[in-house]
Amino acid sequence: MDDGDAPIPRRTVVGYALGSVGTGGFGTLPGLVLAYYLTDTVGVAAGVAGLVVTVPKIWDVVIDPFIGARSDASAARHGSRRRFLLAGALTLPVLFAAVFAAPGALDGPWAAAWVVVTFIAAATAFSLFQVPYIALPAEIAPTYAARTRLLAPRIAVLAVAILAFGAGGPLVRDAAGGGRAGYAVMGVVCGVVIGLGMLAAWWTAPRHAVVESASVAPDPQRRGDAFRAGIAALRELPAFRALLSTFVLQALATGAMLAAAQYVATYTLGDEGAVTYLFVALVAPALLVMPLATRLAGRIGKQRALVGASALFAACALSLLFLRGAAGGWVYVPVALAGVAYAGMQLYPLAMLPDVAAVDARTRGTDRAGVLGGVWTAGETAGLALGPTLVLGLLAVTGFVSRTGDDVAAQPGSALTGIVVAFSLLPAVLVALSLVPLARYRLTADVVDRRTEVPA
């Protein structure tokens, strides 16, 4: 067995996987409940709430490439990205809690302003962790197959985290009495858990990473330098453009479905607590199929496996249109099948990204995994945030009625239709569109592992 086939140390695999506790928590809970918190707890109109969840992600697009470029320079000089991981792990829990702790005297536009400011700060802290975290697999795992094996436990933990935060977050909120106080308690509890997961990844991250690079990456002094580096990477790497486009469209679909789930539970299924069961149905199957998903990628390749998972997800989402005329317990069956597909939609792109970074470092002579990770994170977080924005926009144009009290507001038929469309047709169309750029991805196992030349 050569070094390229040597097993990755268990400590490294476990620690890297535990980082998904943090990324899963921050990526899931705001997408699930923040829009609902704004419209149904602090009285923010749906249109304004859409802006609130979007503005921080615009900031992400600016800051993530800068953090990625700085991470590359730090890794080249010091042999590690750990200092960035630690900075994010220490600052995010407090800022995450603040997002859901709008003072009682604030409602409407003032509450919206509070959430915008705190969410921007929390998003910055998250980027300090997430961008170098995304870059690590290219340094930890040396081959095409090894990266899938490294990412599979991470996606399994991610599934647990999504389930725990998606189901447990609302349970903590409700157990604390709901309303503003319930959200505040939820923010503190979930923020602490997020921080612990991030600290585990920091503690076990390589102290001296090895990358296929012949030169030290330049240290950007201005955000504009990093932004230009990200644009250059997109221009120079067709495989990265194709993979990123696919992932962003799928993040939009996921963000839309997450944001619409609470509205479906309350206004379609007639039970606010049903969002917990929707989450269990969507995420739990991923835990069961992850070993199969890993073997499938080894048999037919990551790209073809991703196509299959995407097609299954789109078909299941489309079937949920029948909720408008026949709401009932049957909904959990297609949602569970979508959960099987969702496992692959998470695993395969994240296992393909370090392939792109490794081939780029080999051919270019400079490691820029951090730059790629920064652009990737900006795209992912923007997609997850714009998904709720699309949902809120759809609710606004279909006449959704916001509320500030505990009583569920009566909704017009157009709004009830908008809720179902946001949960079904919208994500199905977005995932179907994602297959168009995916068809242009050209990095096979032979290319990644140097058995054939990199395609033009």
Secondary structure, 3 states (H helix, E strand, C coil): CCHHHCCCCHHHHHHHHHHHHHHHHHHHHHHHHHHHHHHHCCCCCHHHHHHHHHHHHHHHHHHHHHHHHHHHHHHHHHCCCHHHHHHHHHHHHHHHHHHCCCCCCCCCHHHHHHHHHHHHHHHHHHHHHHHHHHHCHHHHCCCHHHHHHHHHHHHHHHHHHHHHHHHHHHHHHHHCCCHHHHHHHHHHHHHHHHHHHHHHHHHHCCCCCCCCCCECCCCCCCHHHHHHHHHHHHHHCHHHHHHHHHHHHHHHHHHHHHHHHHHHHHHHCCCCCHHHHHHHHHHHHHHHHHHHHHHHHHHHCHHHHHHHHHHHHHHHHHHHHHHHCCCCHHHHHHHHHHHHHHHHHHHHHHHHHHHHHHHHHHHHCECCHHHHHHHHHHHHHHHHHHHHHHHHHHHHHCCCCCCCCCCCCCCCHHHHHHHHHHHCHHHHHHHHHHHHHHCCCCCCHHHHCCCCCCCC
